Amino acid sequence: MKCIIIDDEPLAIEIIQDYCDKLEFIEVVGAYTNPLDAISAIKEKKVDLLFCDIQMPQISGIDFITSLDNKPLFIFTTAYSQYAVEGFELNAVDYLVKPIPYHRFIKAISRAKELLSKNDKPMEGNVFSSTGEISESKKFIFVKAEYESIKINLDDIEYVQGLKDYLKIHIKDTNKTVLTLMNFKELLDKLPANQFLRVHKSFIVNVNFIKTVQRNRIVINDIRIPIGESYKSSFLSVLGL
């Protein structure tokens, strides 16, 4: 997911940049203190998402978003909550009030990722929401394994383990696993972020299968999965722990 950050305060840009750097499926392709400087980048870099402040000296974020012909998804970031109604009337993905808590950022970015997934084509390996808003038959992904593409239901994936050159996808209620040459970033781009979390450099878990969360590990189907220190705070924030 390619995104651009627009805010007249450099510190605010740094905070959002830091949040994005913790998630492998987000790439910040530009950051601007003047929204007018971002126009060409939005057109040229095929941006998926904008983080846009509202109160800026050159032009308000609301006026700037309104002026765009082909709008990417956008999330408003502001210190003032009184613009929320107007922001949502423009179909903003979310409206984040500064200082932005990390768990709220995660919630907003998860919704953006889900919306992007819904607009993709399924046979290209894209994911459909697993929230019940669409038909049951479309809760799946395709992954390449050897010389074929295998269909896997999202709700059947317990966890994903990284091996040297492969990812090993563990399927529920069976001893079956699927080996694919995909990397973690490629797979995370296909998975709904509110259901699948990176918890370690070598593991992604489906939160629906978590039995217990211990100090530095997760238990899924009696398998103990480590929680990496660099992933721990974001993982616990998403779970509300």
C-alpha positions in Angstrom: 0.0 0.0 0.0 1.6 3.3 -1.1 0.8 6.3 1.0 1.7 10.0 1.2 1.7 12.1 4.4 0.6 15.8 4.3 1.0 17.9 7.4 2.4 21.4 8.0 4.0 20.1 11.2 7.2 18.1 10.6 6.8 16.4 14.0 3.3 15.1 13.0 4.8 13.7 9.8 7.5 11.9 11.8 5.0 10.2 14.1 2.9 8.9 11.2 6.1 7.9 9.3 7.2 5.9 12.4 3.8 4.2 12.7 4.0 3.2 9.0 7.5 1.9 9.3 6.3 -0.7 11.8 4.0 -2.2 9.2 5.4 -4.1 6.2 2.5 -3.6 3.9 2.7 0.2 3.9 5.2 2.2 1.9 5.5 5.9 2.5 6.4 7.4 -1.0 6.3 11.0 0.0 5.8 13.5 2.9 4.9 17.2 2.4 4.4 20.2 4.6 2.7 22.0 1.7 -0.2 20.0 0.2 0.2 21.7 -3.2 3.6 20.1 -3.5 2.0 16.7 -3.2 -0.3 17.0 -6.3 2.2 15.7 -8.9 3.4 12.9 -6.6 -0.2 11.7 -6.1 -0.7 11.5 -9.9 2.7 10.0 -10.8 3.2 7.5 -8.0 -0.2 5.8 -8.1 -0.8 6.5 -4.4 -3.3 4.3 -2.6 -3.8 6.4 0.6 -3.3 9.9 1.9 -2.8 11.0 5.5 -3.9 14.6 5.4 -4.0 17.3 8.1 -6.9 19.7 8.0 -5.7 23.0 9.3 -2.8 24.1 7.1 -1.7 27.7 6.1 -1.7 27.1 2.3 -5.0 25.3 1.9 -7.2 23.3 4.3 -7.0 19.6 4.0 -10.8 19.5 3.3 -10.4 21.9 0.4 -7.3 20.1 -0.9 -9.1 16.7 -0.9 -12.1 18.2 -2.6 -9.9 19.7 -5.3 -8.5 16.3 -6.4 -10.0 14.8 -9.5 -9.0 11.1 -8.9 -8.9 10.8 -5.1 -7.0 8.0 -3.5 -8.3 6.8 -0.1 -7.6 9.3 2.6 -7.5 9.6 6.3 -7.8 13.0 8.0 -5.4 13.8 10.9 -6.1 16.9 13.0 -5.9 18.4 16.4 -9.5 19.6 16.1 -12.5 17.3 16.3 -15.1 19.8 15.1 -14.3 18.9 11.4 -15.2 15.3 11.8 -18.7 15.5 10.3 -17.4 17.4 7.3 -14.5 14.9 6.9 -16.8 11.9 6.9 -19.1 13.6 4.4 -16.2 13.5 2.0 -16.0 9.7 2.5 -12.8 9.7 4.5 -11.6 6.3 5.6 -11.2 7.6 9.1 -10.6 10.8 11.2 -7.7 10.7 13.6 -7.5 13.3 16.3 -3.9 14.3 17.5 -2.1 13.1 19.4 -2.9 9.9 17.5 -2.7 6.7 19.6 -1.1 3.8 17.8 -4.1 1.5 18.3 -6.3 4.1 16.5 -3.8 4.3 13.7 -3.9 0.5 13.3 -7.7 0.5 13.2 -7.7 3.2 10.5 -5.0 1.6 8.4 -6.7 -1.8 8.7 -9.9 -0.3 7.3 -8.0 1.3 4.4 -6.3 -2.0 3.6 -9.7 -3.8 3.6 -11.3 -1.2 1.3 -8.4 -1.6 -1.1 -8.8 -5.3 -1.1 -12.4 -5.1 -1.9 -11.6 -3.1 -5.1 -9.1 -5.7 -6.3 -9.8 -8.6 -8.6 -9.9 -12.0 -7.0 -8.2 -14.1 -9.6 -5.1 -11.9 -9.3 -4.6 -13.3 -5.8 -6.4 -10.5 -3.9 -8.3 -10.9 -0.7 -12.0 -10.2 0.1 -13.2 -9.1 3.5 -13.7 -11.8 6.1 -16.3 -9.8 8.0 -19.4 -11.3 6.5 -20.2 -8.2 4.4 -19.8 -10.3 1.2 -20.5 -13.8 0.2 -18.9 -16.7 2.0 -17.5 -18.1 -1.2 -15.1 -15.2 -1.6 -13.2 -15.4 1.7 -10.1 -16.8 0.1 -6.7 -16.2 -1.5 -4.7 -18.0 -4.1 -1.0 -18.7 -3.4 1.5 -20.3 -5.8 2.9 -23.6 -4.8 5.3 -25.4 -7.2 3.5 -25.3 -10.5 -0.1 -24.5 -9.5 -2.1 -21.8 -7.6 -3.8 -23.2 -4.6 -7.0 -21.7 -3.2 -7.0 -21.3 0.6 -9.9 -20.1 2.7 -8.9 -17.3 5.0 -10.7 -18.7 8.0 -8.8 -21.9 7.6 -5.3 -20.4 8.1 -4.1 -20.8 11.7 -0.7 -19.2 11.3 2.1 -18.7 8.8 5.7 -19.7 9.5 8.7 -18.3 7.7 11.4 -20.8 6.6 14.6 -19.9 4.8 13.2 -19.4 1.3 9.6 -20.3 1.9 6.4 -19.5 3.8 4.7 -22.5 5.5 0.9 -21.9 5.8 -0.7 -24.0 8.5 -4.3 -25.1 7.8 -6.8 -25.8 10.7 -8.1 -29.3 11.6 -5.6 -31.0 9.4 -1.9 -31.8 9.2 -1.8 -30.1 5.9 0.5 -27.2 5.2 1.2 -25.2 2.0 4.7 -24.2 1.0 5.0 -21.1 -1.1 7.9 -19.0 -2.3 6.1 -15.8 -1.4 7.7 -13.4 1.1 6.0 -12.0 4.2 5.3 -8.6 2.6 3.6 -10.2 -0.5 1.4 -12.4 1.7 0.5 -9.6 4.2 -0.6 -7.5 1.2 -3.2 -10.2 0.5 -4.5 -10.7 4.1 -7.0 -8.5 6.0 -5.0 -6.6 8.6 -7.7 -6.9 11.2 -7.5 -10.7 11.1 -3.8 -11.5 10.4 -1.0 -10.0 12.4 2.8 -10.2 12.1 4.0 -11.1 15.6 7.6 -12.1 14.9 10.1 -11.9 12.0 9.1 -15.6 11.3 5.4 -15.7 12.1 2.0 -14.3 11.1 -1.0 -15.4 13.1 -4.8 -15.5 12.6 -6.1 -13.8 15.7 -9.3 -16.0 15.6 -7.1 -19.0 16.5 -5.3 -17.5 19.5 -6.0 -19.6 22.5 -3.9 -17.6 25.1 -1.4 -14.7 25.0 1.4 -15.2 27.5 4.3 -12.8 28.3 6.4 -13.4 25.1 4.4 -16.0 23.2 1.0 -16.9 21.7 -0.6 -20.4 21.9 -2.5 -21.6 18.9 -3.6 -25.2 18.8 -1.1 -26.1 21.5 1.7 -24.6 19.4 3.7 -21.9 21.1 4.6 -19.0 18.8 7.1 -16.3 20.0 6.2 -12.6 20.0 9.1 -10.5 18.7 10.0 -7.4 20.7 9.6 -5.1 17.7 6.1 -6.4 17.1 4.9 -6.7 20.6 3.5 -3.3 21.3 1.5 -3.1 18.0 0.2 -6.6 18.5 -1.0 -6.0 22.0 -2.6 -2.7 20.9 -4.6 -4.3 18.2 -5.9 -6.9 20.7 -6.6 -4.1 23.3 -4.2 -5.6 25.8 
